[in-house]
């Protein structure tokens, strides 16, 4: 998981119903195929690009303020220590953060950043 402070690695259990009916019910109710309780607790379930919202905002900021996504890639690495390719920066920059993400905040990863 990429945060605005760098990469975080963690191990977690992922739960999936055993039966086809159970999987269908989970998809109907939760709109997802698996449940990762730790991801839910940390507020990172369903995040695209394996990044927190704050990291996405940082990438989008640098991506829009450079003459190219390649330049944004260089600056993100130099200023933030974040290594991404220019295609990922372009995708993050074009992503609609208001419509595409769950409503929960960056609770765990925002600690110490405010």
QUIGIVEN-V995254 format. One record per residue. N is the residue number from 1. BURIAL is 1 if it has 16 or more other C-alpha atoms within 10 Angstrom, else 0. D_FIRST is the distance of its C-alpha to the first C-alpha in Angstrom with 2 decimals. Layout:
{{N & BURIAL & D_FIRST} {N & BURIAL & D_FIRST}}
This chain:
{{1 & 0 & 0.00} {2 & 1 & 3.76} {3 & 1 & 6.39} {4 & 1 & 10.05} {5 & 0 & 10.70} {6 & 0 & 8.54} {7 & 0 & 5.73} {8 & 0 & 5.29} {9 & 0 & 6.28} {10 & 0 & 8.32} {11 & 0 & 11.02} {12 & 0 & 12.38} {13 & 0 & 15.43} {14 & 0 & 15.73} {15 & 0 & 19.16} {16 & 0 & 21.32} {17 & 0 & 25.01} {18 & 0 & 27.49} {19 & 0 & 29.95} {20 & 0 & 29.97} {21 & 0 & 31.31} {22 & 0 & 28.57} {23 & 0 & 25.89} {24 & 0 & 27.92} {25 & 0 & 28.27} {26 & 1 & 24.56} {27 & 0 & 23.97} {28 & 0 & 26.92} {29 & 0 & 26.01} {30 & 0 & 22.22} {31 & 0 & 21.70} {32 & 0 & 19.22} {33 & 0 & 19.89} {34 & 0 & 17.88} {35 & 1 & 16.95} {36 & 0 & 14.08} {37 & 0 & 15.63} {38 & 0 & 12.89} {39 & 1 & 10.57} {40 & 0 & 13.84} {41 & 0 & 14.60} {42 & 0 & 11.51} {43 & 1 & 12.01} {44 & 1 & 8.88} {45 & 1 & 11.06} {46 & 0 & 11.85} {47 & 1 & 9.49} {48 & 0 & 10.16} {49 & 0 & 8.65} {50 & 0 & 5.06} {51 & 1 & 5.42} {52 & 1 & 7.24} {53 & 1 & 10.95} {54 & 1 & 11.78} {55 & 1 & 9.68} {56 & 1 & 11.35} {57 & 1 & 14.57} {58 & 1 & 14.44} {59 & 1 & 14.01} {60 & 1 & 16.72} {61 & 1 & 18.91} {62 & 1 & 19.07} {63 & 1 & 19.34} {64 & 0 & 22.35} {65 & 0 & 24.07} {66 & 0 & 24.57} {67 & 0 & 27.24} {68 & 0 & 24.83} {69 & 1 & 21.22} {70 & 1 & 21.90} {71 & 0 & 22.91} {72 & 1 & 19.84} {73 & 1 & 17.77} {74 & 1 & 20.02} {75 & 1 & 19.91} {76 & 1 & 16.14} {77 & 0 & 16.16} {78 & 0 & 19.29} {79 & 0 & 18.74} {80 & 0 & 15.05} {81 & 0 & 14.02} {82 & 1 & 11.50} {83 & 0 & 12.29} {84 & 1 & 12.47} {85 & 0 & 15.57} {86 & 1 & 18.07} {87 & 0 & 17.85} {88 & 0 & 14.23} {89 & 1 & 15.44} {90 & 1 & 18.44} {91 & 0 & 16.72} {92 & 1 & 14.60} {93 & 1 & 17.91} {94 & 0 & 19.82} {95 & 0 & 17.65} {96 & 0 & 19.56} {97 & 0 & 17.24} {98 & 0 & 20.20} {99 & 0 & 20.84} {100 & 0 & 17.63} {101 & 1 & 15.55} {102 & 0 & 16.48} {103 & 0 & 18.44} {104 & 0 & 16.55} {105 & 0 & 15.36} {106 & 1 & 12.34} {107 & 0 & 14.25} {108 & 0 & 12.11} {109 & 1 & 10.16} {110 & 0 & 13.49} {111 & 0 & 15.47} {112 & 0 & 17.30} {113 & 0 & 16.63} {114 & 0 & 19.69}}
